[in-house]
Amino acid sequence: MTTKLLKITLASALAVSVASMTAQAKTLRWSSAGDSLTLDPHAQNEGPTHTLAHQMYEGLLHRDMSGQIIPALATSWEVTDNPNVWLFTLREGVKFHDGADFNADDAVFSLKRAMRPTSAMKELLSSVKDVRKAGDYAIEIETDGPNPLLPANLTNMFMMDEDWTKSNGSEEPQDIANGGDNFAARNTNGTGAYKLVSRAVDEKTVLAANPDYWGKGTFPLEVSEIVFTPVQEASTRVSALLSGEVDITLDLPVQDLARVDAADSLKVIKAPQNRTIFFGMNVGAADLATDNVDGKNPLADVRVRQAMNMAIDRTAIQRVVMRGQSEPTGVIMPPFVNGWTKELDAFPAADTDKAKALMSEAGYGDGFTIVLNCPNDRYINDEAICQAAVGMFARIGITVNLDSKPKAQHFPLITNRETDFYMLGWGVPTFDSEYIFNFLAHTTTDKLGSWNGTGYSNAALDSKIVSLASETDLDKRNSTISEIWGELQNETLYLPIHNQVLNWGMSDSIDFQVQPENQPHFKFLKYSK
């Protein structure tokens, strides 16, 4: 081969190589209605917060895009000869984004940090007695009695670098409910597929592919850069998708589904979500702060709660507000969850006359006034649902004053017990009823009931809830779950509305399935060939 021909061949090869690298280097522009509430991975148990965290941090275990549990930073897990002890073998050769090695010390530290009082994840580890090293790349988790559900509780339990966290004064999780702050709330050092490049809260977050990621060859990893832009206004978010300014949006308004699906180079992917939307009521207070009834709490009377449940026309909300993109329900549990039955899912037909009769029987025939706190950037058409409900409650004499706020201001009202009546949505990452009971039904303590804004407390029910973590007889366990649901339904603590249906709008060049927890793990994303 002549020198000239060799140079031409090398130049051509280089051009092909560069072109190939360019084709592989994909920037994904992603939008949704709300931003992550914090970068501290243990400070908030909230879907969009976990969504961003999952790009940068990892747990011992992980749920893939179909919702199945797969290995992450643990390669295997099993119960030892002691039925109360789980052994997790950790993945070797994993590095944090700053180059530090991941090992058992980091795993022990992270789990113990997630159990601290200011952690929003502590309910998931409420049965844990101890976490300890069993070697440089192995840990043991001892629970208070056998806990067959422990692996399912770890899929959003992110691992942090012990040295980095301590050296930056972030050993305690950020106390969001009380306005706390720390270094980990604004900076990251995970093991995930993407590294934080820059962040402007509620404006833009930029991530870049982690060149040292352990998962190369395991995941597609076709996205080299992620640009996340939260956009609260639905019409603006849709316009950005239609114009090509963003490639994928998770919060596609139901009224725009047909327009997006019909647009050139776009598509809509749909799937039922593992999330229920409902109203919570302060039933525990002797008197309410936002009503016009002096010295009494109308919500403490189960007949009032039953009347309110009967006043909600779920079918109308599904048809008018949600444009068919919801599944009305009578229980705060989606069908994915162990414990769900068709009987529990059945909801009462809207009946104004019967509801008024119950109001009169309870002594509130003239109704009352109350404030409903509602988010306006968290769930699909959340504020519109609240607006529709206001009119429905008015039919039975309850004047509801709507107070809508962004989720960052709304959620602390619930966790700080500063609301009498509120909207909440709840996903179930463990796919088991225990998760719902632990957070929403158990008496609020330092370990459980952190989202039980109802003030409800029942010692006998609490004992049943706690027993679920160590009951290995599945028939007995499921029987207890059924008993708990029976009691909660009789109490009408919550007013279920519907299970959400997910609609992701995206470029038709993207090959990506909808994840039931609304978690787009972008390391799985591929582009159409």
Secondary structure as GFF3:
##gff-version 3
##sequence-region A 1 529
A	DSSP	alpha_helix	3	24	.	.	.	ID=ss1
A	DSSP	beta_strand	26	32	.	.	.	ID=ss2
A	DSSP	alpha_helix	47	56	.	.	.	ID=ss3
A	DSSP	beta_strand	61	63	.	.	.	ID=ss4
A	DSSP	beta_strand	69	71	.	.	.	ID=ss5
A	DSSP	beta_strand	74	79	.	.	.	ID=ss6
A	DSSP	beta_strand	85	90	.	.	.	ID=ss7
A	DSSP	alpha_helix	104	114	.	.	.	ID=ss8
A	DSSP	three_ten_helix	122	125	.	.	.	ID=ss9
A	DSSP	beta_strand	128	133	.	.	.	ID=ss10
A	DSSP	beta_strand	138	143	.	.	.	ID=ss11
A	DSSP	three_ten_helix	150	154	.	.	.	ID=ss12
A	DSSP	alpha_helix	162	167	.	.	.	ID=ss13
A	DSSP	three_ten_helix	176	178	.	.	.	ID=ss14
A	DSSP	three_ten_helix	183	185	.	.	.	ID=ss15
A	DSSP	beta_strand	194	200	.	.	.	ID=ss16
A	DSSP	beta_strand	204	209	.	.	.	ID=ss17
A	DSSP	beta_strand	223	230	.	.	.	ID=ss18
A	DSSP	alpha_helix	234	243	.	.	.	ID=ss19
A	DSSP	beta_strand	248	249	.	.	.	ID=ss20
A	DSSP	three_ten_helix	254	256	.	.	.	ID=ss21
A	DSSP	alpha_helix	257	262	.	.	.	ID=ss22
A	DSSP	beta_strand	266	281	.	.	.	ID=ss23
A	DSSP	three_ten_helix	298	300	.	.	.	ID=ss24
A	DSSP	alpha_helix	302	311	.	.	.	ID=ss25
A	DSSP	alpha_helix	314	316	.	.	.	ID=ss26
A	DSSP	pi_helix	317	321	.	.	.	ID=ss27
A	DSSP	beta_strand	326	328	.	.	.	ID=ss28
A	DSSP	alpha_helix	342	345	.	.	.	ID=ss29
A	DSSP	alpha_helix	352	361	.	.	.	ID=ss30
A	DSSP	beta_strand	368	375	.	.	.	ID=ss31
A	DSSP	alpha_helix	382	394	.	.	.	ID=ss32
A	DSSP	beta_strand	398	405	.	.	.	ID=ss33
A	DSSP	alpha_helix	407	415	.	.	.	ID=ss34
A	DSSP	beta_strand	421	427	.	.	.	ID=ss35
A	DSSP	alpha_helix	433	440	.	.	.	ID=ss36
A	DSSP	alpha_helix	459	467	.	.	.	ID=ss37
A	DSSP	alpha_helix	474	491	.	.	.	ID=ss38
A	DSSP	beta_strand	494	507	.	.	.	ID=ss39
A	DSSP	beta_strand	510	511	.	.	.	ID=ss40
A	DSSP	three_ten_helix	522	524	.	.	.	ID=ss41
A	DSSP	beta_strand	526	527	.	.	.	ID=ss42
###
